[in-house]
Amino acid sequence: MDKQVIFEKIKAALIEDFDLEENRIVPEARLYEDLELDSIDAVDLIVKLKSFLPRNIDPEAFKKMRTLENVVDGIYNLVQNSESK
């Protein structure tokens, strides 16, 4: 799974589940400031993303992610590490 596919899945979740406008969902968007997600939204997003991940995202690692690009990179690394095992 490449980064563009991951970004598109996150984007779809944000549009469908969080009613965000598509033009706000860009890689450099900050989760809390630009997209106005709160901690409960972040947990909901993690739950939504579980459906296509090989294993769970570490909640502590997710807390450190500030932008959508950080989330994409974190998921990409998670997928790559799972595929190499």
Jmol script that loads the backbone (N, CA, C; Angstrom):
load data "model"
ATOM      1  N   MET A   1       0.859  -1.169   0.000  1.00  0.00           N
ATOM      2  CA  MET A   1       0.000   0.000   0.000  1.00  0.00           C
ATOM      3  C   MET A   1       0.910   1.238   0.000  1.00  0.00           C
ATOM      4  N   ASP A   2       0.704   2.119  -0.975  1.00  0.00           N
ATOM      5  CA  ASP A   2       1.551   3.305  -1.031  1.00  0.00           C
ATOM      6  C   ASP A   2       0.913   4.471  -0.264  1.00  0.00           C
ATOM      7  N   LYS A   3       1.686   5.536  -0.126  1.00  0.00           N
ATOM      8  CA  LYS A   3       1.238   6.669   0.688  1.00  0.00           C
ATOM      9  C   LYS A   3      -0.004   7.349   0.118  1.00  0.00           C
ATOM     10  N   GLN A   4      -0.128   7.379  -1.204  1.00  0.00           N
ATOM     11  CA  GLN A   4      -1.298   8.027  -1.807  1.00  0.00           C
ATOM     12  C   GLN A   4      -2.577   7.261  -1.462  1.00  0.00           C
ATOM     13  N   VAL A   5      -2.504   5.933  -1.484  1.00  0.00           N
ATOM     14  CA  VAL A   5      -3.661   5.102  -1.132  1.00  0.00           C
ATOM     15  C   VAL A   5      -4.046   5.342   0.332  1.00  0.00           C
ATOM     16  N   ILE A   6      -3.047   5.395   1.191  1.00  0.00           N
ATOM     17  CA  ILE A   6      -3.301   5.643   2.612  1.00  0.00           C
ATOM     18  C   ILE A   6      -3.956   7.009   2.800  1.00  0.00           C
ATOM     19  N   PHE A   7      -3.411   8.021   2.131  1.00  0.00           N
ATOM     20  CA  PHE A   7      -3.980   9.370   2.236  1.00  0.00           C
ATOM     21  C   PHE A   7      -5.433   9.386   1.780  1.00  0.00           C
ATOM     22  N   GLU A   8      -5.728   8.709   0.674  1.00  0.00           N
ATOM     23  CA  GLU A   8      -7.100   8.691   0.150  1.00  0.00           C
ATOM     24  C   GLU A   8      -8.059   8.003   1.121  1.00  0.00           C
ATOM     25  N   LYS A   9      -7.599   6.949   1.797  1.00  0.00           N
ATOM     26  CA  LYS A   9      -8.449   6.264   2.780  1.00  0.00           C
ATOM     27  C   LYS A   9      -8.735   7.170   3.985  1.00  0.00           C
ATOM     28  N   ILE A  10      -7.705   7.871   4.436  1.00  0.00           N
ATOM     29  CA  ILE A  10      -7.890   8.802   5.551  1.00  0.00           C
ATOM     30  C   ILE A  10      -8.820   9.936   5.127  1.00  0.00           C
ATOM     31  N   LYS A  11      -8.594  10.450   3.940  1.00  0.00           N
ATOM     32  CA  LYS A  11      -9.421  11.543   3.415  1.00  0.00           C
ATOM     33  C   LYS A  11     -10.889  11.130   3.353  1.00  0.00           C
ATOM     34  N   ALA A  12     -11.140   9.927   2.837  1.00  0.00           N
ATOM     35  CA  ALA A  12     -12.519   9.428   2.752  1.00  0.00           C
ATOM     36  C   ALA A  12     -13.144   9.329   4.141  1.00  0.00           C
ATOM     37  N   ALA A  13     -12.384   8.838   5.111  1.00  0.00           N
ATOM     38  CA  ALA A  13     -12.897   8.721   6.481  1.00  0.00           C
ATOM     39  C   ALA A  13     -13.214  10.097   7.059  1.00  0.00           C
ATOM     40  N   LEU A  14     -12.350  11.060   6.816  1.00  0.00           N
ATOM     41  CA  LEU A  14     -12.571  12.402   7.352  1.00  0.00           C
ATOM     42  C   LEU A  14     -13.791  13.068   6.727  1.00  0.00           C
ATOM     43  N   ILE A  15     -14.002  12.829   5.449  1.00  0.00           N
ATOM     44  CA  ILE A  15     -15.168  13.405   4.772  1.00  0.00           C
ATOM     45  C   ILE A  15     -16.448  12.724   5.245  1.00  0.00           C
ATOM     46  N   GLU A  16     -16.439  11.391   5.273  1.00  0.00           N
ATOM     47  CA  GLU A  16     -17.649  10.631   5.607  1.00  0.00           C
ATOM     48  C   GLU A  16     -18.012  10.703   7.092  1.00  0.00           C
ATOM     49  N   ASP A  17     -17.019  10.521   7.940  1.00  0.00           N
ATOM     50  CA  ASP A  17     -17.299  10.379   9.369  1.00  0.00           C
ATOM     51  C   ASP A  17     -17.194  11.673  10.169  1.00  0.00           C
ATOM     52  N   PHE A  18     -16.456  12.630   9.648  1.00  0.00           N
ATOM     53  CA  PHE A  18     -16.241  13.865  10.400  1.00  0.00           C
ATOM     54  C   PHE A  18     -16.801  15.090   9.683  1.00  0.00           C
ATOM     55  N   ASP A  19     -17.454  14.850   8.560  1.00  0.00           N
ATOM     56  CA  ASP A  19     -18.105  15.926   7.796  1.00  0.00           C
ATOM     57  C   ASP A  19     -17.167  17.086   7.463  1.00  0.00           C
ATOM     58  N   LEU A  20     -15.921  16.754   7.150  1.00  0.00           N
ATOM     59  CA  LEU A  20     -14.971  17.794   6.766  1.00  0.00           C
ATOM     60  C   LEU A  20     -15.074  18.062   5.272  1.00  0.00           C
ATOM     61  N   GLU A  21     -14.819  19.290   4.896  1.00  0.00           N
ATOM     62  CA  GLU A  21     -14.833  19.652   3.485  1.00  0.00           C
ATOM     63  C   GLU A  21     -13.558  19.142   2.827  1.00  0.00           C
ATOM     64  N   GLU A  22     -13.701  18.629   1.628  1.00  0.00           N
ATOM     65  CA  GLU A  22     -12.580  18.016   0.919  1.00  0.00           C
ATOM     66  C   GLU A  22     -11.396  18.968   0.765  1.00  0.00           C
ATOM     67  N   ASN A  23     -11.653  20.235   0.518  1.00  0.00           N
ATOM     68  CA  ASN A  23     -10.555  21.177   0.279  1.00  0.00           C
ATOM     69  C   ASN A  23      -9.714  21.449   1.530  1.00  0.00           C
ATOM     70  N   ARG A  24     -10.202  21.077   2.695  1.00  0.00           N
ATOM     71  CA  ARG A  24      -9.434  21.242   3.942  1.00  0.00           C
ATOM     72  C   ARG A  24      -8.480  20.078   4.185  1.00  0.00           C
ATOM     73  N   ILE A  25      -8.699  18.981   3.481  1.00  0.00           N
ATOM     74  CA  ILE A  25      -7.939  17.762   3.742  1.00  0.00           C
ATOM     75  C   ILE A  25      -6.740  17.702   2.801  1.00  0.00           C
ATOM     76  N   VAL A  26      -5.640  18.242   3.289  1.00  0.00           N
ATOM     77  CA  VAL A  26      -4.378  18.270   2.553  1.00  0.00           C
ATOM     78  C   VAL A  26      -3.294  17.709   3.468  1.00  0.00           C
ATOM     79  N   PRO A  27      -2.214  17.176   2.900  1.00  0.00           N
ATOM     80  CA  PRO A  27      -1.186  16.543   3.742  1.00  0.00           C
ATOM     81  C   PRO A  27      -0.656  17.423   4.872  1.00  0.00           C
ATOM     82  N   GLU A  28      -0.516  18.711   4.618  1.00  0.00           N
ATOM     83  CA  GLU A  28       0.055  19.583   5.647  1.00  0.00           C
ATOM     84  C   GLU A  28      -0.968  20.079   6.673  1.00  0.00           C
ATOM     85  N   ALA A  29      -2.219  19.663   6.541  1.00  0.00           N
ATOM     86  CA  ALA A  29      -3.256  20.077   7.498  1.00  0.00           C
ATOM     87  C   ALA A  29      -2.930  19.545   8.890  1.00  0.00           C
ATOM     88  N   ARG A  30      -2.993  20.444   9.860  1.00  0.00           N
ATOM     89  CA  ARG A  30      -2.766  20.047  11.250  1.00  0.00           C
ATOM     90  C   ARG A  30      -4.064  19.469  11.804  1.00  0.00           C
ATOM     91  N   LEU A  31      -3.950  18.333  12.459  1.00  0.00           N
ATOM     92  CA  LEU A  31      -5.129  17.602  12.922  1.00  0.00           C
ATOM     93  C   LEU A  31      -6.004  18.426  13.856  1.00  0.00           C
ATOM     94  N   TYR A  32      -5.402  19.051  14.825  1.00  0.00           N
ATOM     95  CA  TYR A  32      -6.181  19.715  15.862  1.00  0.00           C
ATOM     96  C   TYR A  32      -6.500  21.167  15.504  1.00  0.00           C
ATOM     97  N   GLU A  33      -5.540  21.866  14.930  1.00  0.00           N
ATOM     98  CA  GLU A  33      -5.749  23.281  14.627  1.00  0.00           C
ATOM     99  C   GLU A  33      -6.533  23.487  13.335  1.00  0.00           C
ATOM    100  N   ASP A  34      -6.105  22.854  12.242  1.00  0.00           N
ATOM    101  CA  ASP A  34      -6.724  23.091  10.934  1.00  0.00           C
ATOM    102  C   ASP A  34      -8.004  22.283  10.731  1.00  0.00           C
ATOM    103  N   LEU A  35      -7.971  21.024  11.162  1.00  0.00           N
ATOM    104  CA  LEU A  35      -9.134  20.156  10.956  1.00  0.00           C
ATOM    105  C   LEU A  35     -10.069  20.152  12.163  1.00  0.00           C
ATOM    106  N   GLU A  36      -9.628  20.774  13.237  1.00  0.00           N
ATOM    107  CA  GLU A  36     -10.431  20.920  14.451  1.00  0.00           C
ATOM    108  C   GLU A  36     -10.872  19.583  15.044  1.00  0.00           C
ATOM    109  N   LEU A  37      -9.977  18.601  14.970  1.00  0.00           N
ATOM    110  CA  LEU A  37     -10.252  17.321  15.616  1.00  0.00           C
ATOM    111  C   LEU A  37      -9.905  17.454  17.091  1.00  0.00           C
ATOM    112  N   ASP A  38     -10.647  16.760  17.934  1.00  0.00           N
ATOM    113  CA  ASP A  38     -10.297  16.721  19.345  1.00  0.00           C
ATOM    114  C   ASP A  38      -9.818  15.313  19.676  1.00  0.00           C
ATOM    115  N   SER A  39      -9.519  15.057  20.929  1.00  0.00           N
ATOM    116  CA  SER A  39      -8.956  13.758  21.301  1.00  0.00           C
ATOM    117  C   SER A  39      -9.934  12.617  21.040  1.00  0.00           C
ATOM    118  N   ILE A  40     -11.208  12.857  21.207  1.00  0.00           N
ATOM    119  CA  ILE A  40     -12.213  11.820  20.927  1.00  0.00           C
ATOM    120  C   ILE A  40     -12.270  11.547  19.430  1.00  0.00           C
ATOM    121  N   ASP A  41     -12.196  12.607  18.625  1.00  0.00           N
ATOM    122  CA  ASP A  41     -12.154  12.427  17.170  1.00  0.00           C
ATOM    123  C   ASP A  41     -10.931  11.618  16.762  1.00  0.00           C
ATOM    124  N   ALA A  42      -9.799  11.880  17.410  1.00  0.00           N
ATOM    125  CA  ALA A  42      -8.574  11.151  17.092  1.00  0.00           C
ATOM    126  C   ALA A  42      -8.751   9.661  17.368  1.00  0.00           C
ATOM    127  N   VAL A  43      -9.374   9.325  18.488  1.00  0.00           N
ATOM    128  CA  VAL A  43      -9.642   7.922  18.813  1.00  0.00           C
ATOM    129  C   VAL A  43     -10.586   7.316  17.773  1.00  0.00           C
ATOM    130  N   ASP A  44     -11.624   8.048  17.411  1.00  0.00           N
ATOM    131  CA  ASP A  44     -12.560   7.563  16.386  1.00  0.00           C
ATOM    132  C   ASP A  44     -11.851   7.326  15.061  1.00  0.00           C
ATOM    133  N   LEU A  45     -10.923   8.206  14.708  1.00  0.00           N
ATOM    134  CA  LEU A  45     -10.174   8.041  13.460  1.00  0.00           C
ATOM    135  C   LEU A  45      -9.304   6.788  13.515  1.00  0.00           C
ATOM    136  N   ILE A  46      -8.649   6.558  14.639  1.00  0.00           N
ATOM    137  CA  ILE A  46      -7.834   5.345  14.797  1.00  0.00           C
ATOM    138  C   ILE A  46      -8.705   4.107  14.621  1.00  0.00           C
ATOM    139  N   VAL A  47      -9.864   4.096  15.237  1.00  0.00           N
ATOM    140  CA  VAL A  47     -10.782   2.953  15.117  1.00  0.00           C
ATOM    141  C   VAL A  47     -11.176   2.750  13.661  1.00  0.00           C
ATOM    142  N   LYS A  48     -11.478   3.821  12.971  1.00  0.00           N
ATOM    143  CA  LYS A  48     -11.870   3.741  11.560  1.00  0.00           C
ATOM    144  C   LYS A  48     -10.718   3.194  10.710  1.00  0.00           C
ATOM    145  N   LEU A  49      -9.498   3.594  11.002  1.00  0.00           N
ATOM    146  CA  LEU A  49      -8.344   3.172  10.209  1.00  0.00           C
ATOM    147  C   LEU A  49      -7.961   1.716  10.461  1.00  0.00           C
ATOM    148  N   LYS A  50      -8.356   1.173  11.608  1.00  0.00           N
ATOM    149  CA  LYS A  50      -8.029  -0.219  11.949  1.00  0.00           C
ATOM    150  C   LYS A  50      -8.476  -1.198  10.874  1.00  0.00           C
ATOM    151  N   SER A  51      -9.537  -0.853  10.162  1.00  0.00           N
ATOM    152  CA  SER A  51     -10.108  -1.793   9.193  1.00  0.00           C
ATOM    153  C   SER A  51      -9.158  -2.140   8.052  1.00  0.00           C
ATOM    154  N   PHE A  52      -8.184  -1.301   7.767  1.00  0.00           N
ATOM    155  CA  PHE A  52      -7.263  -1.631   6.681  1.00  0.00           C
ATOM    156  C   PHE A  52      -5.804  -1.715   7.134  1.00  0.00           C
ATOM    157  N   LEU A  53      -5.584  -1.765   8.439  1.00  0.00           N
ATOM    158  CA  LEU A  53      -4.223  -1.856   8.955  1.00  0.00           C
ATOM    159  C   LEU A  53      -3.885  -3.280   9.371  1.00  0.00           C
ATOM    160  N   PRO A  54      -2.622  -3.671   9.182  1.00  0.00           N
ATOM    161  CA  PRO A  54      -2.214  -5.022   9.571  1.00  0.00           C
ATOM    162  C   PRO A  54      -2.161  -5.215  11.083  1.00  0.00           C
ATOM    163  N   ARG A  55      -2.003  -4.121  11.815  1.00  0.00           N
ATOM    164  CA  ARG A  55      -2.020  -4.174  13.282  1.00  0.00           C
ATOM    165  C   ARG A  55      -2.386  -2.793  13.810  1.00  0.00           C
ATOM    166  N   ASN A  56      -2.580  -2.711  15.094  1.00  0.00           N
ATOM    167  CA  ASN A  56      -3.044  -1.458  15.698  1.00  0.00           C
ATOM    168  C   ASN A  56      -1.981  -0.369  15.690  1.00  0.00           C
ATOM    169  N   ILE A  57      -2.447   0.859  15.601  1.00  0.00           N
ATOM    170  CA  ILE A  57      -1.576   2.016  15.760  1.00  0.00           C
ATOM    171  C   ILE A  57      -1.387   2.236  17.256  1.00  0.00           C
ATOM    172  N   ASP A  58      -0.165   2.481  17.662  1.00  0.00           N
ATOM    173  CA  ASP A  58       0.121   2.790  19.059  1.00  0.00           C
ATOM    174  C   ASP A  58      -0.492   4.153  19.395  1.00  0.00           C
ATOM    175  N   PRO A  59      -1.434   4.199  20.339  1.00  0.00           N
ATOM    176  CA  PRO A  59      -2.077   5.475  20.675  1.00  0.00           C
ATOM    177  C   PRO A  59      -1.081   6.557  21.096  1.00  0.00           C
ATOM    178  N   GLU A  60      -0.016   6.168  21.779  1.00  0.00           N
ATOM    179  CA  GLU A  60       0.991   7.151  22.200  1.00  0.00           C
ATOM    180  C   GLU A  60       1.712   7.734  20.987  1.00  0.00           C
ATOM    181  N   ALA A  61       1.997   6.894  20.006  1.00  0.00           N
ATOM    182  CA  ALA A  61       2.632   7.382  18.777  1.00  0.00           C
ATOM    183  C   ALA A  61       1.675   8.297  18.023  1.00  0.00           C
ATOM    184  N   PHE A  62       0.400   7.939  18.012  1.00  0.00           N
ATOM    185  CA  PHE A  62      -0.589   8.757  17.304  1.00  0.00           C
ATOM    186  C   PHE A  62      -0.700  10.145  17.934  1.00  0.00           C
ATOM    187  N   LYS A  63      -0.580  10.217  19.258  1.00  0.00           N
ATOM    188  CA  LYS A  63      -0.667  11.512  19.946  1.00  0.00           C
ATOM    189  C   LYS A  63       0.406  12.482  19.469  1.00  0.00           C
ATOM    190  N   LYS A  64       1.544  11.942  19.037  1.00  0.00           N
ATOM    191  CA  LYS A  64       2.661  12.779  18.592  1.00  0.00           C
ATOM    192  C   LYS A  64       2.491  13.257  17.155  1.00  0.00           C
ATOM    193  N   MET A  65       1.559  12.675  16.434  1.00  0.00           N
ATOM    194  CA  MET A  65       1.336  13.052  15.041  1.00  0.00           C
ATOM    195  C   MET A  65       0.548  14.355  15.004  1.00  0.00           C
ATOM    196  N   ARG A  66       1.051  15.312  14.294  1.00  0.00           N
ATOM    197  CA  ARG A  66       0.432  16.637  14.261  1.00  0.00           C
ATOM    198  C   ARG A  66      -0.277  16.950  12.950  1.00  0.00           C
ATOM    199  N   THR A  67       0.182  16.351  11.849  1.00  0.00           N
ATOM    200  CA  THR A  67      -0.404  16.649  10.537  1.00  0.00           C
ATOM    201  C   THR A  67      -0.910  15.366   9.886  1.00  0.00           C
ATOM    202  N   LEU A  68      -1.710  15.528   8.853  1.00  0.00           N
ATOM    203  CA  LEU A  68      -2.161  14.350   8.102  1.00  0.00           C
ATOM    204  C   LEU A  68      -0.971  13.617   7.504  1.00  0.00           C
ATOM    205  N   GLU A  69       0.021  14.367   7.064  1.00  0.00           N
ATOM    206  CA  GLU A  69       1.216  13.741   6.501  1.00  0.00           C
ATOM    207  C   GLU A  69       1.912  12.865   7.537  1.00  0.00           C
ATOM    208  N   ASN A  70       1.962  13.310   8.795  1.00  0.00           N
ATOM    209  CA  ASN A  70       2.525  12.488   9.869  1.00  0.00           C
ATOM    210  C   ASN A  70       1.751  11.187  10.019  1.00  0.00           C
ATOM    211  N   VAL A  71       0.425  11.263   9.935  1.00  0.00           N
ATOM    212  CA  VAL A  71      -0.419  10.071  10.056  1.00  0.00           C
ATOM    213  C   VAL A  71      -0.153   9.126   8.888  1.00  0.00           C
ATOM    214  N   VAL A  72      -0.100   9.668   7.682  1.00  0.00           N
ATOM    215  CA  VAL A  72       0.172   8.846   6.493  1.00  0.00           C
ATOM    216  C   VAL A  72       1.525   8.160   6.638  1.00  0.00           C
ATOM    217  N   ASP A  73       2.549   8.909   7.026  1.00  0.00           N
ATOM    218  CA  ASP A  73       3.887   8.330   7.191  1.00  0.00           C
ATOM    219  C   ASP A  73       3.895   7.243   8.260  1.00  0.00           C
ATOM    220  N   GLY A  74       3.215   7.493   9.373  1.00  0.00           N
ATOM    221  CA  GLY A  74       3.160   6.503  10.444  1.00  0.00           C
ATOM    222  C   GLY A  74       2.476   5.219  10.009  1.00  0.00           C
ATOM    223  N   ILE A  75       1.374   5.348   9.290  1.00  0.00           N
ATOM    224  CA  ILE A  75       0.660   4.165   8.802  1.00  0.00           C
ATOM    225  C   ILE A  75       1.486   3.450   7.744  1.00  0.00           C
ATOM    226  N   TYR A  76       2.115   4.208   6.866  1.00  0.00           N
ATOM    227  CA  TYR A  76       2.964   3.615   5.830  1.00  0.00           C
ATOM    228  C   TYR A  76       4.077   2.786   6.476  1.00  0.00           C
ATOM    229  N   ASN A  77       4.733   3.338   7.485  1.00  0.00           N
ATOM    230  CA  ASN A  77       5.797   2.606   8.181  1.00  0.00           C
ATOM    231  C   ASN A  77       5.255   1.363   8.874  1.00  0.00           C
ATOM    232  N   LEU A  78       4.091   1.465   9.456  1.00  0.00           N
ATOM    233  CA  LEU A  78       3.450   0.324  10.105  1.00  0.00           C
ATOM    234  C   LEU A  78       3.194  -0.789   9.096  1.00  0.00           C
ATOM    235  N   VAL A  79       2.667  -0.419   7.934  1.00  0.00           N
ATOM    236  CA  VAL A  79       2.381  -1.394   6.876  1.00  0.00           C
ATOM    237  C   VAL A  79       3.677  -2.013   6.362  1.00  0.00           C
ATOM    238  N   GLN A  80       4.683  -1.185   6.112  1.00  0.00           N
ATOM    239  CA  GLN A  80       5.959  -1.688   5.602  1.00  0.00           C
ATOM    240  C   GLN A  80       6.616  -2.644   6.591  1.00  0.00           C
ATOM    241  N   ASN A  81       6.589  -2.297   7.870  1.00  0.00           N
ATOM    242  CA  ASN A  81       7.186  -3.165   8.889  1.00  0.00           C
ATOM    243  C   ASN A  81       6.445  -4.487   8.994  1.00  0.00           C
ATOM    244  N   SER A  82       5.141  -4.475   8.816  1.00  0.00           N
ATOM    245  CA  SER A  82       4.352  -5.711   8.880  1.00  0.00           C
ATOM    246  C   SER A  82       4.608  -6.590   7.668  1.00  0.00           C
ATOM    247  N   GLU A  83       4.789  -5.970   6.504  1.00  0.00           N
ATOM    248  CA  GLU A  83       5.029  -6.735   5.279  1.00  0.00           C
ATOM    249  C   GLU A  83       6.418  -7.347   5.253  1.00  0.00           C
ATOM    250  N   SER A  84       7.379  -6.729   5.938  1.00  0.00           N
ATOM    251  CA  SER A  84       8.750  -7.233   5.908  1.00  0.00           C
ATOM    252  C   SER A  84       8.984  -8.353   6.908  1.00  0.00           C
ATOM    253  N   LYS A  85       7.986  -8.647   7.723  1.00  0.00           N
ATOM    254  CA  LYS A  85       8.138  -9.713   8.734  1.00  0.00           C
ATOM    255  C   LYS A  85       7.673 -11.032   8.198  1.00  0.00           C
TER     256      LYS A  85
END
end "model"
wireframe off; spacefill off
backbone 0.3
color backbone group
